[in-house]
Amino acid sequence: MRPFYIKNSRPQNITMDFININTLIDELFPNNAWHNITYQEAFQAVQNWCVVNNAYYYADDSETFCINTAKQLAQDANNSKVVFDYLS
């Protein structure tokens, strides 16, 4: 999985991993195995991954989606990663 990084505006210059939910789903369920599970099972797997990997789940629609908001919410929650879901 290849996250991308946004440099933190705080003085510590912390970087944060941003992971697209589709990339994460492909990693959690390789070889298109996600075709054989329910939405609830996939979402539970993502939530579990977030807990284990200190990640913040951020989803918003196309009108209000903002990666900087996701970054701030993750920082406020002391998470080091963001799994983002661009709802359209």
N, C-alpha and C positions, 0 to 999 in steps of 0.2 A: 504494500500500500504506500503510495507516495503522497504524503501530506504537503501542503504548501505553507509557507511561513509569512507572517506579518510581524514586523518588528514592533515591539511594544513601545508606546510613547512614554512610558515611565523611565526614570533615570537608570534603572537596572538593565535596560535593553534586553529584557526577557523576550524570547520568541515563543510563539504558540503554534501548535499544529492545528490545521484546519482540514477536516476530512469530510468529503462529500458522502452523504448517506448511501448513495448508490455504489460507490467504491467499497464502503464498509460492508454492505450487504453481499457484494460479490466475493469479498474476502471471507466472510462468515459462512457463506453457502456457495462453495466453489462448484464449477461445472454446471451452472444454472440450477442448482438444487433448490434455489429459492422459489422456483416454479411449483414445487411440491409442498409448500408450507403456507399457512394462513398469514394474513397481515398481522394478526395479533402475535403469532409466533415469531415473525421477523422483528416486530417492534420490541418484543420482550428480549430477544437476542441482542438487539442494539442497546437497549437500556442496560442489560447486564454487562455488555462490553464497556459501556460508558462508566459504570461503577468501578469495574476492575481496573480500567485504564485512566482514571481521573479525568474523564472527559465530560463536557457540558453538551447536552443536546439542544440545538437551536433550530426551530422551524418557524417560518413566516411566509406570507404570500408575496407575490411579486410586487405589490404596491408598497409594502413596508419593510421588505427584507433589507437588512443592513449588516454587512459583515463586521463593521466596527461595533455595532450594538452587541452582536454575538461575542466578540472579543471582550467587551466590557463586562457583560454578564458572566462570562466564564472567569474572568479575573476576580470579580466580586465574590464568586463562589469558590475561589481558590482552586480552579481547575486548570490543567495545563494543556488541554486540547479542546477543540470544538468539533462536534459532528453536526454538520449543517444540512438542513433539508429545505430546499427552495420549493415551496408549495406553489403550484401554478394551476 
